[in-house]
Amino acid sequence: MKLIMKTEFDNLRLNSKHDYETDSNGDKQIVKIYCGELLIAKKIKQHKSIRFFGISGYEQYLSQEDVPR
Protein backbone atom coordinates (compact mmCIF):
# COMPACT_ATOMS: atom_id res chain seq x y z
CA MET A 1 0.00 0.00 0.00
CA LYS A 2 1.09 3.55 -0.64
CA LEU A 3 0.17 6.91 0.88
CA ILE A 4 -2.82 8.66 -0.69
CA MET A 5 -4.55 12.01 -0.12
CA LYS A 6 -7.44 12.46 2.34
CA THR A 7 -9.78 13.56 -0.47
CA GLU A 8 -9.09 10.33 -2.37
CA PHE A 9 -9.75 8.28 0.76
CA ASP A 10 -13.02 10.15 1.37
CA ASN A 11 -14.04 9.55 -2.25
CA LEU A 12 -13.52 5.80 -1.78
CA ARG A 13 -15.31 5.76 1.59
CA LEU A 14 -18.36 7.68 0.39
CA ASN A 15 -18.81 5.54 -2.74
CA SER A 16 -21.99 3.47 -2.31
CA LYS A 17 -20.35 0.52 -4.11
CA HIS A 18 -17.76 0.16 -1.33
CA ASP A 19 -18.09 -1.12 2.24
CA TYR A 20 -16.00 0.01 5.18
CA GLU A 21 -15.37 -1.07 8.74
CA THR A 22 -13.74 0.57 11.72
CA ASP A 23 -11.64 -0.93 14.49
CA SER A 24 -10.48 0.89 17.61
CA ASN A 25 -7.90 -0.32 20.07
CA GLY A 26 -6.85 2.21 22.68
CA ASP A 27 -5.28 5.21 20.92
CA LYS A 28 -5.24 3.49 17.52
CA GLN A 29 -8.15 3.58 15.07
CA ILE A 30 -8.21 1.83 11.70
CA VAL A 31 -10.80 2.31 8.95
CA LYS A 32 -10.68 -0.25 6.11
CA ILE A 33 -12.47 0.17 2.77
CA TYR A 34 -13.43 -2.88 0.72
CA CYS A 35 -14.68 -3.38 -2.82
CA GLY A 36 -16.30 -6.79 -2.51
CA GLU A 37 -13.73 -8.86 -0.63
CA LEU A 38 -10.75 -6.77 -1.79
CA LEU A 39 -9.17 -4.31 0.67
CA ILE A 40 -8.55 -1.16 -1.39
CA ALA A 41 -7.71 1.49 1.23
CA LYS A 42 -7.23 2.11 4.92
CA LYS A 43 -6.84 5.00 7.33
CA ILE A 44 -4.68 4.68 10.42
CA LYS A 45 -5.15 7.23 13.21
CA GLN A 46 -2.77 6.97 16.14
CA HIS A 47 -2.51 9.75 18.70
CA LYS A 48 -2.41 12.90 16.52
CA SER A 49 -1.10 11.18 13.38
CA ILE A 50 -3.47 10.28 10.54
CA ARG A 51 -2.30 8.44 7.44
CA PHE A 52 -4.23 7.25 4.41
CA PHE A 53 -3.15 4.26 2.31
CA GLY A 54 -4.38 2.79 -0.97
CA ILE A 55 -3.49 -0.30 -2.97
CA SER A 56 -1.65 -0.04 -6.27
CA GLY A 57 -4.25 0.94 -8.86
CA TYR A 58 -6.68 2.38 -6.30
CA GLU A 59 -7.43 5.14 -8.83
CA GLN A 60 -9.73 2.80 -10.77
CA TYR A 61 -12.05 2.66 -7.73
CA LEU A 62 -12.48 6.45 -7.44
CA SER A 63 -15.85 7.87 -8.44
CA GLN A 64 -15.80 9.95 -11.62
CA GLU A 65 -16.20 13.43 -10.10
CA ASP A 66 -12.76 13.28 -8.46
CA VAL A 67 -10.78 11.57 -11.22
CA PRO A 68 -8.11 13.93 -12.61
CA ARG A 69 -8.48 14.80 -16.28
C-alpha contacts under 8 A as a table, 3 or more apart, distances in Angstrom:
res1	aa1	res2	aa2	distance
1	M	41	A	7.95
1	M	53	F	5.79
1	M	54	G	5.28
1	M	55	I	4.59
1	M	56	S	6.49
2	K	53	F	5.22
2	K	54	G	5.53
2	K	55	I	6.42
2	K	56	S	7.22
3	L	51	R	7.17
3	L	52	F	5.65
3	L	53	F	4.48
3	L	54	G	6.40
4	I	8	E	6.70
4	I	9	F	7.09
4	I	52	F	5.48
4	I	53	F	5.34
4	I	54	G	6.08
5	M	8	E	5.33
5	M	9	F	6.46
5	M	52	F	6.58
6	K	9	F	5.03
6	K	10	D	6.12
6	K	52	F	6.46
7	T	10	D	5.05
7	T	11	N	6.12
8	E	11	N	5.01
8	E	12	L	6.37
8	E	62	L	7.24
8	E	66	D	7.70
9	F	12	L	5.18
9	F	13	R	6.16
9	F	41	A	7.10
9	F	42	K	7.85
9	F	43	K	7.90
9	F	52	F	6.70
9	F	53	F	7.88
9	F	54	G	7.87
10	D	13	R	4.96
10	D	14	L	5.97
11	N	14	L	5.40
11	N	15	N	6.26
11	N	62	L	6.24
11	N	63	S	6.67
11	N	66	D	7.36
12	L	15	N	5.39
12	L	18	H	7.07
12	L	33	I	7.31
12	L	41	A	7.83
12	L	61	Y	6.88
12	L	62	L	5.79
12	L	63	S	7.35
13	R	18	H	6.78
13	R	19	D	7.44
13	R	20	Y	6.81
13	R	33	I	6.38
14	L	18	H	7.74
15	N	18	H	5.66
15	N	62	L	7.94
15	N	63	S	6.83
16	S	19	D	7.55
17	K	35	C	7.00
18	H	33	I	6.69
18	H	34	Y	5.67
18	H	35	C	4.92
18	H	36	G	7.19
19	D	33	I	5.79
19	D	34	Y	5.20
19	D	35	C	6.50
19	D	36	G	7.61
20	Y	31	V	6.83
20	Y	32	K	5.41
20	Y	33	I	4.28
20	Y	34	Y	5.90
21	E	31	V	5.69
21	E	32	K	5.44
21	E	33	I	6.75
22	T	29	Q	7.17
22	T	30	I	5.67
22	T	31	V	4.40
22	T	32	K	6.44
23	D	29	Q	5.74
23	D	30	I	5.22
23	D	31	V	6.48
24	S	27	D	7.53
24	S	28	K	5.85
24	S	29	Q	4.37
24	S	30	I	6.40
25	N	28	K	5.30
25	N	29	Q	6.35
26	G	29	Q	7.84
27	D	45	K	7.97
27	D	46	Q	5.68
27	D	47	H	5.77
28	K	44	I	7.22
28	K	45	K	5.71
28	K	46	Q	4.49
28	K	47	H	6.94
29	Q	43	K	7.98
29	Q	44	I	5.91
29	Q	45	K	5.08
29	Q	46	Q	6.45
30	I	42	K	6.86
30	I	43	K	5.57
30	I	44	I	4.71
30	I	45	K	6.38
31	V	42	K	5.39
31	V	43	K	5.05
31	V	44	I	6.73
32	K	39	L	6.96
32	K	40	I	7.85
32	K	41	A	5.97
32	K	42	K	4.34
32	K	43	K	6.61
33	I	39	L	5.94
33	I	40	I	5.87
33	I	41	A	5.17
33	I	42	K	5.99
34	Y	37	E	6.14
34	Y	38	L	5.35
34	Y	39	L	4.49
34	Y	40	I	5.60
34	Y	41	A	7.22
35	C	38	L	5.29
35	C	39	L	6.58
35	C	40	I	6.67
39	L	42	K	7.94
39	L	55	I	7.85
40	I	54	G	5.76
40	I	55	I	5.37
40	I	58	Y	6.33
41	A	52	F	7.44
41	A	53	F	5.45
41	A	54	G	4.20
41	A	55	I	6.22
41	A	58	Y	7.65
42	K	52	F	5.97
42	K	53	F	5.30
42	K	54	G	6.58
43	K	50	I	7.04
43	K	51	R	5.70
43	K	52	F	4.52
43	K	53	F	6.27
44	I	49	S	7.99
44	I	50	I	5.73
44	I	51	R	5.36
44	I	52	F	6.56
45	K	48	K	7.11
45	K	49	S	5.66
45	K	50	I	4.39
45	K	51	R	6.55
46	Q	49	S	5.31
46	Q	50	I	6.55
54	G	58	Y	5.82
55	I	58	Y	5.34
57	G	60	Q	6.10
58	Y	61	Y	5.56
58	Y	62	L	7.18
59	E	62	L	5.40
59	E	67	V	7.63
62	L	66	D	6.91
62	L	67	V	6.59
63	S	66	D	6.24
63	S	67	V	6.87
64	Q	67	V	5.29
